Amino acid sequence: MDKPRVFVTRRIPEEGIAVLERMAEVTIWTDELPPPHEILLREVMRSDGLLCMLTDKIDIDVMDAGPNLKVISNYAVGVDNIDVQAATDRGIAVGNTPGVLTETTADLAFALLLATARRIVEADKYLRACGWRAWGPTLFLGQDAHNATLGIVGMGRIGREMARRAKGFSMPILYTNPSPSPEVEEEFGAKRVSLDDLLRQSDFVSIHTPLTPETRHLISEREFDLMKPTAILINTARGPIVDQKALYQALSNGKIAGAGLDVFEEEPVDCGDPLLALDNVVAVPHIGSASVATRTKMAVMAAENIIAGLKSEPLPHPVNTVSIPGGTK
């Protein structure tokens, strides 16, 4: 019996490939850039499983190109790049990699908070450009993180870990969430408030909510007008949650003091984007989960989803619930 075929849209750590190769014939797109749409369609046409990245748009056209496609596994937690309802309608199982990147992403979010508050990137550039002539009492004055109020937009797994890190800096914590989180309130002394109140009161605003139609441009011109002129925005969730043009205006006009960004509305962000020319922005290329240990665990989890789907078994990390007929035993 021929092995099932799996297409992997980018090279992932070898530990994940090894899991797939135990039962499948694996094709890997090895280019640095995502596979073009026509390549994706061609490969899906002859595949039983698809292991994709958040940069791959997996829509109805892609799914309908694969008559044998049984399972899609996203090498990410968020699945806004996949039409999950269309997959469910077609009996295609969808999986992701939850939990494993929680602490690693919270680490980066807090690193961005500190780097932006203390102007570390600015100071590093200044020193390397031989601008440092003497110690000065007003040289690169920044803002304290300790005892400052942190507003967390979205108290899910990563938001909770952000609160844990903030507690070590004695930061009062405000949060917004569709439902209360009594455990977080008890453990970290967090207070659930409206988004408007959070924006008005917070010294730092950190975004940890999923991208949905309701959260697209959740933070825009109106919201920036509510924030303190000394406030700093951190976004390690999804770029379109923030209106990027409104963010640029808020930063350049002094409505807020700074931003630490791991994500952008369009990725990769254009290197000529005016946002990147601002000294009060710390920007990194979507590396929230980019530690060796975490990316390796993600590869194994994503591969395990594929293997389960090929066997018509429940995915260990499911996004939807479907019955997959005709699996490979």
TALINUR-V270389 format. One line per field, one symbol per residue. ss: DSSP state (~ for helix, > for strand, _ for the rest). phi: phi as a letter, one per 30 degrees, with the letter a starting at -180 (. if undefined). psi: psi as a letter, one per 20 degrees, with the letter a starting at -180 (. if undefined). A space follows every 50 residues. Layout:
BEGIN
ss=???
phi=???
psi=???
END
This chain:
BEGIN
ss=___>>>>>_____~~~~~~~~__>>>>>________~~~~~~~~~___>> >>_____>_~~~~~~_____>>>>_______>_~~~~~~___>>>_____ _~~~~~~~~~~~~~~~~__~~~~~~~~~_____________________> >>>___~~~~~~~~~~~_____>>>>_____~~~~~~~__>>__~~~~~~ ~__>>>>___________>_~~~~~~_____>>>>___~~~>_~~~~~~~ ~~_____>>>>____________~~~~___>>>________~~~~~~~~~ ~~~~~~~~~~_______>___________
phi=.dddcbccdadceeedddddddbbdcccdcddcddeeddeddddecccbb cccddcdcceeddddcdcdcbbbcdaddbddcdddddddcicdbbbbdid ceddddededddeddddchddedddddddiddcadbdcdhdbcdcdiddc cccjccededddddddddchcebcbcaebdbedddddcidbdbddddddd cddbbccbcddbedcdhecbeedddddddcdbcbbbcbeddcdddddedd ddcidbdabcbcbbdcbddddcdeeddddcbcbbdhcecdcedddddddd ddddddddddciceddbdcbbbccdidcc
psi=pqqqppppiqprqhhghhggihiqopppoiqhqqpqghgggghhhjqhqo orriiponaggggiinhjphppppmrgqkiipnhghgghjkpqpramrgh jghghhggghghgghggjlggghgggghjkiohqpqijolpbqqhpjqpp ponombghhghghghhhijlpqpqqqqhqqnhghhghjkqpprrgghghh iqhpoppkqqorhhipkhobgghhhhqqijqpppojepgihpohghgggh ghjjhrhrqopiqrgppqqpijphhiiphkpopqmmkgjmqggghghggg ghhhgggghhjkqpqhmqhrorpoqkro.
END
